[in-house]
Amino acid sequence: MMIILFGMLFAALSLSTLSSSPAHADEVGTEYDYKISGNVQFGGDPLEGVNISVKGGGYTADVDTDVEGKWAIGVPDKGTYSVTLDEDTLPSGVIVAEGDNVIEAEFGLTKTKSVNFFLGQGERVTVSFFDQFVNRFVNGLNFGLLLALAAIGLSLIFGTTGLSNFAHAEMITFGALMTLVFGVTFGLPVWLAILIAIVLSAALGYSLDAVIWKPLRRKGVALVPLMIVSIGLSLALRYLYQFFFGGSTRQLPGAGMAKLHFGPIALSPIDLASMGISIVVLLAVAFFLLRTRIGKATRAVSDNPSLASASGIDVDNVIRIVWVMGAALAGLSGVLWAYFRPGVSWDMGFQMLLLVFAAVTLGGLGTAFGALIGSIIVGLFVELSTLWLPSDMKYVGALVVLILVLLLRPQGIMGRKERIG
């Protein structure tokens, strides 16, 4: 099954490679191996002739955007560069929020770095603290809900198997990448591409359990070696994604829609759809766990696998179902995360993994409803903390809260105390 899945992936990528190449952006410094590129848009429309400059490490270069709003500047080596948009070259009525015309760009593991400017129109206005709080509260709730989809799957896997699955990050990325392949490369309607991505994510979870995890469980491999295997699997899948998809960030269909304003709250139609989908799916998961026979068996295995097995429950079958459901939830979370960021990249799941673990640990290891509560708390704190902290520090602040909570309640919010030794 895994071979079939990756065969489909390779075929899709081959078709993408054979398709006609997009127009190249205006570019300088083509003699260098490293490149910073991006685009400048106003309300989703490209802006031509906007000057972009890059400075860093004694190197300076600038270029104007082309008719598609794209630009690219080659740089001599990896490092941190300051990317500046010249506001004087913008059309009349188009503005950049104060301080947002300069972006610090730092290369990761690839030779390319993407820097985009999405601009608006109007006069500079001062937003009250209350309006900022309400808007970021809603955005934090949106982020917390999509985080919960990934966290619940991870928590159920931990509860039934005891495994801290670091490869869960790549399941998140897989859902977004498959949506990109079927929605952009194959040109299918985005709703159909998302459904296919979720089905393939579920198939990936089934395959991983059948090929890797179930054989290792039957051999009696301890949890620590299993965790190390998951780390190795995570690295292998992540760099496989990078090899075939590259290091650039690509947008899903419909990304960048104009915001709808509800008083101080600004949400795009995709944000509203994301919150609605998350709530419906989370309610469906709750119904599954509380009302269905398999759901009750899942909770029993999570509480005590030995007792569940002695009671006649097929533990292996329950674990297989949990892997399928957890992978499907992770794939859906990856799609919503790609719209929230926005963009699809080879390491997007890894960027989210630490927050997923924080949410699971904060809510209580192995508890699905604890993962939901922990995700909401983490999502709200990440967004609200930017009222006081620089945006680059918001994820660090969430982890500080996690440490403080665990110092007071080590088992998490909904976890139970256990005797050790």
HELIX and SHEET records of a PDB file:
HELIX    1   1 MET A    2  LEU A   18  1                                  17    
HELIX    2   2 GLU A   87  THR A   89  5                                   3    
HELIX    3   3 PHE A  129  THR A  161  1                                  33    
HELIX    4   4 HIS A  168  LEU A  180  1                                  13    
HELIX    5   5 VAL A  181  THR A  185  3                                   5    
HELIX    6   6 VAL A  190  LEU A  208  1                                  19    
HELIX    7   7 ASP A  209  TRP A  213  3                                   5    
HELIX    8   8 LYS A  214  ARG A  218  1                                   5    
HELIX    9   9 LEU A  223  PHE A  245  1                                  23    
HELIX   10  10 PRO A  269  ARG A  291  1                                  23    
HELIX   11  11 ARG A  293  ASP A  303  1                                  11    
HELIX   12  12 PRO A  305  ALA A  310  1                                   6    
HELIX   13  13 VAL A  315  PHE A  340  1                                  26    
HELIX   14  14 MET A  348  GLY A  363  1                                  16    
HELIX   15  15 ALA A  368  LEU A  384  1                                  17    
HELIX   16  16 SER A  385  LEU A  387  5                                   3    
HELIX   17  17 SER A  391  MET A  393  5                                   3    
HELIX   18  18 LYS A  394  LEU A  408  1                                  15    
SHEET    1   A 4 ASP A  26  VAL A  28  0                                        
SHEET    2   A 4 LYS A  70  VAL A  75  1                                        
SHEET    3   A 4 TYR A  34  PHE A  42 -1                                        
SHEET    4   A 4 ASP A  45  PRO A  46 -1                                        
SHEET    1   B 4 ASP A  26  VAL A  28  0                                        
SHEET    2   B 4 LYS A  70  VAL A  75  1                                        
SHEET    3   B 4 TYR A  34  PHE A  42 -1                                        
SHEET    4   B 4 THR A 112  SER A 114  1                                        
SHEET    1   C 5 ASP A  26  VAL A  28  0                                        
SHEET    2   C 5 LYS A  70  VAL A  75  1                                        
SHEET    3   C 5 TYR A  34  PHE A  42 -1                                        
SHEET    4   C 5 PHE A 117  GLN A 121  1                                        
SHEET    5   C 5 VAL A  94  ILE A  95 -1                                        
SHEET    1   D 4 TYR A  59  ASP A  64  0                                        
SHEET    2   D 4 ASN A  51  GLY A  56 -1                                        
SHEET    3   D 4 THR A  80  LEU A  85 -1                                        
SHEET    4   D 4 VAL A 102  GLU A 106 -1                                        
SHEET    1   E 2 LEU A 260  PHE A 262  0                                        
SHEET    2   E 2 ILE A 265  LEU A 267 -1                                        
END                                                                             
